[in-house]
């Protein structure tokens, strides 16, 4: 049985990151105060030394002092109100085809688990693997995440999931949008560049990977901007979408 790894930010949902949207959601509802904002600001100069340009991806200090259960409740409402209406229909349709053939859907994302969990439930996904923020006695701290599936680490998480379930990663699919996901896409047998950024779009085209994107997607480099699905050996022409049988196979 194949596993289908699916990224969230930029893949299932376009635009700003889910976490950035959630922080704004909390701020508008008065859940982020001077303490959280000060801790988040203080994290940056310290984190720059360790994380460099990825410091903001590691900065979970905006959660400092917030209760785990309270955040989970707010995140569930946020998913329903903000994320579900923005899900990309074409990708959801693809996932429905995978599910109908009995394949396992796993959200594999750098977004926090309190967002990934309810989103996976709404999608009917089988599991999720997401960023775990540090909490003590039911309250979040300003520490960097305990686990963070991002960049090359995302492939390691995928491998661990496959080992735990007895899956062959060479038979697995991955849908992702960013050049940061390149290691994951290279590591699976069926990579799909879904709504890719420009760097990933070029890599996918060079390697004959499937590209899933809308015709006007600005991430696709010219002259192949009109591509819907790119398959190996397309000879430079915009190919038709794969059949259900091809996806299931």
C-alpha positions in Angstrom: 0.0 0.0 0.0 1.3 3.4 -0.9 1.5 6.4 1.5 0.6 9.9 0.2 2.6 12.6 1.9 1.0 16.1 1.6 2.4 19.4 2.6 0.0 22.2 3.8 1.5 25.6 3.3 1.6 26.6 -0.3 0.4 23.1 -1.3 -3.1 22.5 0.2 -3.5 26.2 0.9 -2.0 29.1 -1.0 -1.0 32.5 0.4 0.6 33.3 3.8 1.6 30.5 6.1 -1.1 28.9 8.2 0.9 29.7 11.3 1.2 33.4 10.4 -2.5 33.6 9.8 -3.1 31.9 13.1 -0.9 34.3 15.0 -2.9 37.2 13.5 -6.1 35.3 14.4 -5.0 35.2 18.0 -3.9 38.8 18.0 -7.3 40.0 16.7 -9.0 38.1 19.4 -6.9 39.6 22.2 -5.1 36.3 22.9 -1.6 37.7 22.2 -0.5 40.4 24.6 2.6 42.3 25.4 4.2 39.3 27.1 3.9 37.0 24.0 5.0 39.8 21.6 8.0 40.6 23.8 9.1 37.0 24.0 8.7 36.5 20.2 10.8 39.6 19.6 13.4 38.5 22.0 13.8 35.1 20.3 15.0 36.7 17.0 18.4 38.0 18.0 19.2 34.9 20.0 17.9 32.5 17.3 19.7 34.2 14.5 23.0 32.7 15.7 21.7 29.2 15.7 19.1 29.2 12.8 20.2 32.1 10.6 17.6 32.9 7.9 15.2 30.3 9.2 14.9 31.9 12.6 11.3 33.0 12.0 10.3 29.4 11.2 11.7 28.3 14.6 10.2 31.2 16.5 7.3 29.8 18.5 7.7 32.2 21.4 4.5 34.0 20.5 2.8 31.0 22.2 4.6 31.6 25.5 2.2 31.5 28.5 -0.8 30.2 26.5 -2.5 27.1 27.6 -2.2 24.1 25.3 -5.9 23.2 25.5 -7.0 26.8 24.9 -4.7 27.0 21.8 -6.1 23.7 20.5 -9.7 25.0 20.8 -8.8 28.3 19.0 -6.9 26.4 16.3 -9.9 24.1 15.6 -12.1 27.2 15.1 -9.4 28.8 13.0 -9.1 25.8 10.7 -12.9 25.8 10.1 -13.2 29.6 9.6 -10.0 30.4 7.7 -8.3 27.3 6.2 -11.1 25.0 5.1 -12.6 27.6 2.7 -9.2 28.1 1.2 -8.3 24.5 0.4 -7.3 24.0 -3.2 -10.0 22.1 -5.0 -7.8 20.4 -7.6 -5.6 18.9 -5.0 -8.5 17.8 -2.8 -9.9 16.0 -5.8 -6.6 14.2 -6.3 -6.5 13.1 -2.7 -10.0 11.8 -3.0 -8.8 9.5 -5.8 -6.0 8.3 -3.6 -8.3 7.6 -0.7 -10.8 5.8 -3.0 -8.0 3.4 -3.9 -7.2 2.7 -0.2 -4.0 4.7 0.0 -3.0 6.3 3.2 -3.0 10.1 3.4 -0.5 11.7 5.8 -0.1 15.5 6.2 3.6 16.1 6.5 4.1 19.8 7.4 6.2 22.4 9.2 2.9 23.9 10.5 2.2 23.3 14.2 0.4 20.1 15.2 -2.5 22.0 16.7 -3.3 23.2 13.2 -2.4 20.0 11.3 -4.5 17.8 13.6 -7.9 19.4 13.0 -7.1 20.0 9.3 -6.3 16.3 8.9 -9.6 15.5 10.6 -11.6 17.8 8.3 -9.9 16.3 5.2 -10.3 12.7 6.3 -6.6 12.2 6.3 -5.3 9.1 8.1 -2.5 10.8 10.0 -0.3 13.9 10.3 3.3 14.7 11.2 3.8 18.3 12.2 5.8 20.7 14.3 5.6 20.0 18.0 5.9 23.2 20.1 7.4 22.9 23.7 5.0 23.0 26.6 5.4 22.5 30.3 2.6 21.7 32.7 0.0 22.4 30.0 1.5 25.8 29.0 3.6 26.7 26.0 7.1 28.0 26.5 9.2 30.3 24.3 11.5 27.5 23.3 12.2 26.5 19.7 10.1 23.5 18.6 10.9 20.0 19.9 10.2 18.5 16.4 10.1 20.5 13.1 9.5 18.7 9.8 11.2 21.3 7.6 13.8 21.0 4.8 15.8 17.9 4.7 14.4 16.9 8.1 11.0 16.4 6.4 12.5 13.4 4.5 13.7 11.9 7.7 10.3 12.1 9.2 8.8 10.5 6.1 11.4 7.7 6.3 10.5 7.1 10.0 6.8 6.9 9.1 7.5 4.4 6.4 9.7 2.3 8.7 7.1 2.3 11.4 4.3 1.1 9.0 6.4 -1.2 6.8 6.0 0.9 3.7 8.5 1.2 0.9 9.2 4.9 0.4 10.0 4.3 -3.3 6.3 3.5 -3.7 5.1 6.6 -1.9 3.8 9.9 -3.3 4.6 13.4 -2.1 2.8 16.6 -2.9 4.8 19.8 -2.1 5.3 23.3 -3.3 8.6 24.6 -2.2 12.3 24.2 -3.1 12.7 23.5 0.7 10.7 20.3 0.0 13.2 19.1 -2.6 14.8 16.4 -0.3 11.3 14.9 0.3 10.4 14.9 -3.3 13.7 13.3 -4.3 13.2 10.6 -1.6 9.8 9.3 -2.7 9.0 7.3 -5.8 6.2 9.6 -7.1 7.0 13.2 -6.5 4.4 15.9 -7.5 5.4 19.6 -7.5 2.0 21.0 -6.4 1.6 24.7 -7.0 5.4 25.0 -7.0 7.5 28.1 -6.5 9.7 29.0 -9.4 12.8 27.1 -8.2 10.9 23.9 -7.7 8.9 24.3 -10.9 12.2 24.4 -12.9 13.6 21.4 -11.1 10.4 19.4 -11.7 10.4 20.2 -15.4 14.0 19.4 -15.8 13.5 16.0 -14.1 10.1 15.2 -15.7 8.2 15.3 -12.4 4.5 15.8 -12.5 3.5 19.5 -11.9 0.1 20.3 -10.6 -0.8 24.0 -10.9 -3.4 26.3 -12.3 -2.8 27.6 -15.8 -2.2 31.2 -14.5 0.0 30.1 -11.6 2.8 32.7 -11.3 5.2 30.1 -9.9 5.5 28.4 -13.3 8.4 29.6 -15.4 7.7 30.7 -19.0 7.2 29.3 -21.6 5.4 26.4 -19.8 3.1 28.5 -17.8 0.0 26.7 -19.1 1.0 23.3 -17.8 -1.6 21.5 -15.7 0.2 18.2 -15.1 3.8 17.6 -16.3 4.9 14.0 -16.9 8.2 12.6 -17.9 8.7 12.4 -21.7 6.0 15.1 -22.5 8.3 16.5 -25.3 7.7 20.0 -24.1 3.9 20.0 -24.7 1.3 20.7 -22.1 0.1 17.2 -21.3 -3.4 16.1 -20.2 -4.1 15.3 -16.6 -3.3 11.7 -15.5 -6.3 9.3 -15.5 -7.7 7.9 -12.2 -6.1 4.6 -13.2 -2.7 6.2 -13.6 -2.9 7.8 -10.2 -4.0 4.5 -8.6 -1.3 2.6 -10.4 
